[in-house]
Amino acid sequence: MGFSVEKSGLMTTIQDKGRTGYRNIGMPVSGPMDTTAFRLANLIVGNRETEAALEVTMQGPVLHFTSDTELALCGADLNPSINDEQVSNNKPLLIKKGDVLRFGPAEKGMRVYIAFKGGMKIEKQLGSCSTYLPAGIGGYKGRALKAGDKIELNLQGHSERKISWSASPLFFTYLQKREVRILKSKQWQWFTKEAQSSFLSEEFTIQPESDRMGYRLDGPKLTTIEKQELSTEGIVKGSIQVPANGRPIILMADSQPTGGYPKIANVITADLPVIAQLKPLEKIRFREVTMQEAYQALVDKEEDFKLINAGIRLKNRK
């Protein structure tokens, strides 16, 4: 007992913290594109931060519940409703058997996460439930959800307590951000002065072909001083590769473990959720920071999580 999928939406996949330890055999980490929204959704319903959740992209599914449960929605505002009554993100939602969860058009952001109290009954593959579509591994049958799928939940039912609290919307101010902080890569000097200046001063546009592997950008062409030989080397989420056409690609959750294109910069870890919530044709700028500033931004984010986790635990005990 859990829920059935009446409509699939644009793309809805199951993601947990990711598949670590297999990059040496070519397997990406995968996992959530927006780790902030993913973690918070799980915390709100009392799960571990790493529990598998649904990642909904831009156009949400229609889910029919076959048991009572409790869930939370975090991330993009896709105008959610239960039985056609509008509900809010960032709070526990009590679901009764027969309820139907729907979504409308995306207002802010690109991806919303649905966490269920107790999680879903999904078999792990290579230590993770995360869906990696190119290999057909993880999640539900290695693919995005489609109409007719039935997902079991680990815990059915919910308490009858009245819920009147929600996580602060200030936690999601990054949904409005259009400036992304970066660190220069070790190949920064390979690029012309004009390319370096354009990268840090001009806007780039998210291209429609962007996906979980990488966000492709249109903007000023970034050229190298001369053709450079680069041996294939390890790459990570947030690396900004520049292929021969001069159009940068920001590597994301499903990116390959190695690459041979020069990298002009890396998006700092704290700002990766900003990228994950950008829609096609939206614009961004890059701003250089120091390693210390990048580290402090991540420390600050983790401190915020500690505070909100403590607050949620207190609320859930009442």
VENCOR-V397926 format. One record per residue. PHI is phi in degrees with one decimal (* if undefined). NEAR is the number of other C-alpha atoms within 12 Angstrom. Layout:
phi: [PHI & PHI]
near: [NEAR & NEAR]
This chain:
phi: [* & -177.8 & -153.8 & -117.6 & -94.9 & -88.1 & -136.5 & -84.7 & 76.6 & -67.9 & -160.3 & -123.7 & -125.9 & -94.8 & -135.4 & -114.3 & -64.0 & 120.6 & -107.3 & -92.2 & 93.7 & -126.9 & -65.2 & -68.1 & -109.3 & 89.1 & -94.1 & -64.4 & -72.5 & 59.3 & 86.0 & -70.2 & -70.7 & -108.0 & -68.1 & -65.1 & -64.0 & -60.0 & -64.6 & -66.0 & -57.9 & -65.9 & -62.0 & -60.6 & -95.4 & 84.0 & -84.8 & -63.8 & -60.3 & -95.1 & -62.1 & -61.9 & -138.1 & -88.6 & -103.7 & -106.2 & -107.2 & 66.0 & -122.5 & -79.7 & -82.8 & -113.7 & -115.4 & -108.6 & -90.5 & -105.5 & -158.4 & -67.1 & -162.1 & -136.1 & -141.3 & -139.3 & -114.9 & -140.5 & 117.4 & -63.6 & -92.6 & -106.6 & 51.2 & -73.4 & -146.1 & -118.2 & 54.2 & 67.7 & -105.9 & -61.4 & -126.0 & -110.6 & -72.7 & 69.6 & -151.4 & -69.0 & -120.1 & -86.7 & -112.5 & -107.4 & -52.4 & 97.5 & -65.7 & -125.4 & -99.2 & -128.2 & -132.0 & -106.6 & -68.8 & -69.5 & -90.7 & -133.1 & 87.4 & -118.8 & -134.3 & -121.5 & -112.1 & -113.2 & -106.8 & -109.6 & -57.2 & 89.9 & 83.0 & -107.4 & -85.4 & -127.4 & -73.8 & -81.2 & -127.7 & 52.6 & 77.9 & -149.9 & -93.0 & -63.1 & -81.1 & -121.3 & -60.3 & -58.3 & -100.6 & 61.2 & -123.4 & 80.0 & 59.7 & -100.0 & 57.9 & 69.7 & -142.7 & -70.9 & -66.9 & -139.2 & -55.3 & 99.5 & -66.8 & -125.5 & -115.0 & -89.3 & -105.1 & -71.1 & -125.5 & -101.6 & 90.7 & -156.8 & -73.7 & -96.1 & -65.1 & -83.9 & -106.7 & -127.3 & -112.2 & -149.7 & -69.2 & -62.0 & -64.5 & -62.3 & -66.4 & -115.9 & -63.4 & -65.7 & -65.1 & -98.6 & -70.8 & -129.7 & -119.4 & -117.9 & -85.2 & -134.0 & -112.2 & -62.5 & -88.0 & -70.8 & -99.2 & -52.6 & -70.2 & -70.5 & -92.5 & -64.4 & -59.0 & -63.9 & -65.2 & -61.4 & -65.4 & -63.3 & -60.4 & -94.3 & -123.3 & -110.9 & -83.4 & -124.5 & -111.9 & -68.9 & -88.7 & -59.8 & -80.3 & -63.8 & -151.4 & -68.1 & -79.6 & -167.3 & -97.4 & -91.1 & -116.0 & -113.4 & 168.6 & -59.5 & -72.0 & -100.1 & -111.0 & -90.4 & -61.2 & -155.2 & -62.2 & -112.8 & -90.0 & -123.4 & -69.2 & -57.3 & -141.5 & -65.8 & -132.0 & -133.7 & -56.5 & 101.3 & -62.3 & -110.1 & -84.7 & -126.9 & -72.2 & -61.2 & -77.8 & 79.4 & -99.4 & -68.1 & -128.8 & -90.2 & -74.9 & -121.5 & -59.2 & -96.7 & -68.0 & -66.8 & -73.9 & -132.0 & -158.9 & -119.6 & -90.0 & -64.9 & -113.1 & -84.3 & -167.0 & -131.8 & -69.0 & -67.5 & -56.1 & -63.2 & -101.2 & -59.9 & -60.5 & -60.1 & -60.7 & -60.1 & -99.4 & -83.0 & -92.8 & -53.0 & 78.4 & -77.2 & -113.3 & -138.2 & -126.0 & -114.0 & -131.8 & -74.8 & -131.0 & -84.7 & -60.3 & -63.3 & -65.8 & -63.9 & -63.1 & -65.4 & -61.0 & -71.4 & -59.8 & -61.1 & -64.4 & -66.5 & -64.7 & -60.3 & -64.5 & -61.3 & -65.9 & -69.9 & -64.5 & -63.1 & -65.1 & -65.8 & -60.3 & -65.5 & -63.0 & -71.0 & -82.5 & -77.9]
near: [21 & 34 & 37 & 28 & 29 & 22 & 26 & 31 & 30 & 24 & 28 & 37 & 45 & 46 & 52 & 45 & 32 & 36 & 32 & 23 & 16 & 18 & 21 & 16 & 13 & 20 & 31 & 37 & 39 & 45 & 41 & 49 & 49 & 44 & 42 & 42 & 46 & 45 & 45 & 49 & 49 & 44 & 45 & 44 & 42 & 33 & 32 & 24 & 31 & 29 & 39 & 44 & 51 & 49 & 47 & 44 & 40 & 34 & 30 & 38 & 40 & 33 & 38 & 31 & 34 & 24 & 27 & 29 & 35 & 40 & 44 & 40 & 46 & 49 & 52 & 45 & 35 & 34 & 29 & 37 & 26 & 27 & 20 & 15 & 15 & 18 & 27 & 29 & 35 & 40 & 34 & 38 & 38 & 31 & 32 & 25 & 24 & 19 & 26 & 30 & 40 & 31 & 37 & 25 & 22 & 25 & 22 & 29 & 36 & 39 & 45 & 51 & 48 & 50 & 45 & 48 & 37 & 31 & 37 & 35 & 25 & 31 & 24 & 25 & 25 & 23 & 22 & 33 & 38 & 45 & 46 & 36 & 30 & 19 & 19 & 18 & 30 & 35 & 39 & 34 & 25 & 26 & 24 & 32 & 36 & 25 & 21 & 16 & 26 & 25 & 33 & 25 & 28 & 24 & 23 & 27 & 23 & 24 & 21 & 13 & 15 & 14 & 22 & 15 & 21 & 28 & 34 & 21 & 22 & 14 & 26 & 31 & 20 & 28 & 34 & 27 & 24 & 28 & 29 & 37 & 34 & 36 & 31 & 31 & 28 & 17 & 26 & 29 & 22 & 27 & 31 & 21 & 16 & 19 & 26 & 29 & 22 & 23 & 37 & 29 & 18 & 22 & 24 & 32 & 29 & 30 & 24 & 16 & 17 & 29 & 32 & 38 & 30 & 32 & 43 & 35 & 38 & 30 & 27 & 24 & 25 & 37 & 31 & 28 & 17 & 13 & 14 & 18 & 13 & 19 & 12 & 14 & 18 & 22 & 32 & 32 & 40 & 40 & 40 & 43 & 44 & 38 & 25 & 20 & 19 & 27 & 30 & 36 & 41 & 45 & 39 & 40 & 40 & 36 & 35 & 34 & 28 & 26 & 24 & 22 & 32 & 41 & 43 & 39 & 39 & 39 & 39 & 36 & 34 & 31 & 38 & 40 & 42 & 41 & 51 & 48 & 48 & 42 & 33 & 25 & 20 & 31 & 27 & 33 & 28 & 34 & 28 & 27 & 24 & 18 & 19 & 14 & 19 & 26 & 20 & 17 & 22 & 22 & 16 & 16 & 25 & 21 & 14 & 23 & 28 & 18 & 19 & 28 & 26 & 18 & 22 & 29 & 20 & 15 & 23 & 23 & 13 & 13]
